[in-house]
């Protein structure tokens, strides 16, 4: 899927907006957050793959969909990883899944060469309590960077379908 990006190189806010536009495609459910993810070869400013919650069959998360699609298309996980592979995700990758599926942090840590994960918001404690996804990524040498500016909109989209208090 590798495609040249119309987003200016390292325009983190623009890439996060793009991830947010993907999150809006996720079907709202009371049991999921609507999240979007974009895999980018930062050196080439090329979008390698995208994903959003429930895009693929099953109870799939955005990062899982994005990285599965990248693997299937042969652009990631082949041992010929781009020099600066980064992932943008609207929400902190999960480190535990109530569904029993592989956590997103484990999926990101598979040998892919992802160097940085750019995140819009920390995962709320709603489903599995305190998420230690950030710590797990940093322990593995992956840089975790918060991209400020869209937090309210990300949380509004992420919690679509949830009861409001």
C-alpha positions as CSV (number, residue, x, y, z in Angstrom):
1,X,0.0,0.0,0.0
2,X,3.0,2.3,0.3
3,X,1.9,5.7,-1.0
4,X,3.6,9.1,-1.0
5,X,2.0,11.3,1.6
6,X,0.5,14.7,0.8
7,X,1.2,15.5,4.5
8,X,4.3,17.6,5.0
9,X,7.2,15.5,6.4
10,X,7.1,15.2,10.2
11,X,3.8,17.2,10.5
12,X,2.8,15.1,13.5
13,X,-0.5,17.0,14.0
14,X,-1.5,16.4,10.4
15,X,-0.8,12.7,10.6
16,X,-2.7,12.5,13.9
17,X,-5.7,14.3,12.2
18,X,-5.5,11.6,9.5
19,X,-5.5,8.9,12.1
20,X,-8.5,10.6,13.7
21,X,-10.3,10.6,10.3
22,X,-9.8,6.8,10.3
23,X,-11.1,6.5,13.9
24,X,-14.3,8.1,12.7
25,X,-14.9,5.1,10.4
26,X,-14.9,2.7,13.4
27,X,-18.3,1.3,14.3
28,X,-19.3,2.8,17.7
29,X,-19.7,0.1,20.4
30,X,-20.1,0.3,24.1
31,X,-17.3,-2.2,24.5
32,X,-14.6,-0.6,22.3
33,X,-12.8,2.7,21.8
34,X,-12.9,4.0,18.2
35,X,-9.2,4.4,17.3
36,X,-7.3,5.1,14.1
37,X,-3.7,4.2,13.2
38,X,-1.3,5.1,10.4
39,X,2.1,3.4,9.7
40,X,4.6,5.8,8.1
41,X,8.0,5.5,6.6
42,X,9.2,8.8,8.0
43,X,12.4,8.9,6.0
44,X,10.4,8.6,2.7
45,X,7.3,10.4,4.0
46,X,5.2,7.5,2.8
47,X,2.1,6.0,4.3
48,X,2.6,2.3,4.4
49,X,-0.7,1.2,6.0
50,X,-3.7,2.5,7.9
51,X,-6.3,0.9,10.2
52,X,-9.2,1.6,12.5
53,X,-11.0,-0.3,15.2
54,X,-13.0,-3.3,13.9
55,X,-11.9,-2.7,10.3
56,X,-10.8,-6.4,10.0
57,X,-13.0,-9.3,11.2
58,X,-13.2,-10.0,14.9
59,X,-12.7,-7.7,17.8
60,X,-9.8,-5.9,16.2
61,X,-8.0,-2.8,17.3
62,X,-6.7,-0.1,15.0
63,X,-3.0,-0.9,15.5
64,X,-3.7,-4.6,14.9
65,X,-5.6,-3.8,11.7
66,X,-3.0,-1.4,10.4
67,X,0.0,-3.7,11.1
68,X,-1.8,-6.8,9.9
69,X,-2.6,-5.0,6.6
70,X,1.0,-3.9,6.3
71,X,2.3,-7.4,6.8
72,X,-0.2,-8.9,4.3
73,X,0.9,-6.3,1.7
74,X,4.6,-7.1,2.3
75,X,5.5,-3.5,3.4
76,X,6.4,-4.5,7.0
77,X,7.7,-7.4,8.9
78,X,9.8,-8.6,5.9
79,X,13.2,-7.8,7.4
80,X,13.5,-5.0,4.9
81,X,12.0,-2.4,7.1
82,X,12.2,1.3,6.2
83,X,14.9,3.3,7.9
84,X,12.5,5.2,10.1
85,X,9.2,3.4,10.6
86,X,6.8,5.2,12.9
87,X,3.2,4.6,14.0
88,X,0.6,7.3,14.7
89,X,-2.4,6.2,16.8
90,X,-5.1,8.3,18.3
91,X,-5.0,6.4,21.6
92,X,-2.2,4.8,23.6
93,X,-1.7,1.2,22.5
94,X,-3.3,-1.3,24.9
95,X,-1.1,-3.7,26.9
96,X,-4.0,-6.0,28.0
97,X,-7.1,-7.1,26.1
98,X,-10.3,-8.1,27.9
99,X,-11.2,-10.1,24.8
100,X,-8.1,-12.3,25.1
101,X,-6.6,-11.1,21.8
102,X,-3.0,-10.1,21.6
103,X,-2.4,-6.7,23.1
104,X,-1.4,-3.9,20.6
105,X,1.9,-3.3,22.4
106,X,2.9,-7.0,21.6
107,X,1.8,-6.5,18.0
108,X,3.9,-3.3,17.7
109,X,6.9,-5.1,19.4
110,X,7.0,-7.9,16.8
111,X,10.2,-7.5,14.7
112,X,9.0,-4.6,12.4
113,X,11.4,-1.9,13.1
114,X,9.0,0.7,14.5
115,X,11.1,3.3,16.2
116,X,8.5,5.8,17.4
117,X,4.8,5.6,18.4
118,X,3.0,9.0,18.2
119,X,-0.1,9.0,20.4
120,X,-3.0,11.4,20.6
121,X,-4.4,10.5,24.1
122,X,-3.7,8.1,26.9
123,X,-6.1,5.2,27.1
124,X,-8.8,5.8,29.7
125,X,-9.0,3.3,32.5
126,X,-12.5,2.2,31.5
127,X,-12.0,-1.4,30.3
128,X,-8.8,-2.9,31.7
129,X,-7.7,-0.4,34.4
130,X,-4.4,1.3,34.2
131,X,-2.7,0.8,30.8
132,X,1.0,0.3,30.9
133,X,1.4,0.3,27.1
134,X,3.7,3.3,27.1
135,X,6.0,1.8,29.7
136,X,6.1,-1.5,27.7
137,X,7.1,0.3,24.5
138,X,9.7,2.4,26.2
139,X,11.2,-0.6,27.9
140,X,11.7,-2.1,24.5
141,X,13.4,1.0,23.2
142,X,10.5,2.4,21.2
143,X,10.1,6.2,21.7
144,X,6.6,7.2,22.8
145,X,5.6,10.8,21.9
146,X,2.4,12.6,22.8
147,X,1.0,14.7,20.0
148,X,-1.0,17.5,21.6
149,X,-3.9,19.5,20.2
150,X,-6.7,17.0,19.4
151,X,-7.3,15.4,22.8
152,X,-11.0,16.5,23.2
153,X,-12.0,15.5,19.6
154,X,-10.1,12.2,19.9
155,X,-11.8,11.3,23.2
156,X,-15.2,12.3,21.7
157,X,-14.7,10.0,18.7
158,X,-13.1,7.2,20.8
159,X,-16.1,7.0,23.2
160,X,-18.8,7.1,20.5
161,X,-21.4,4.6,21.5
162,X,-20.5,4.8,25.2
163,X,-22.9,6.0,27.9
164,X,-22.3,9.6,28.8
165,X,-22.3,10.6,32.4
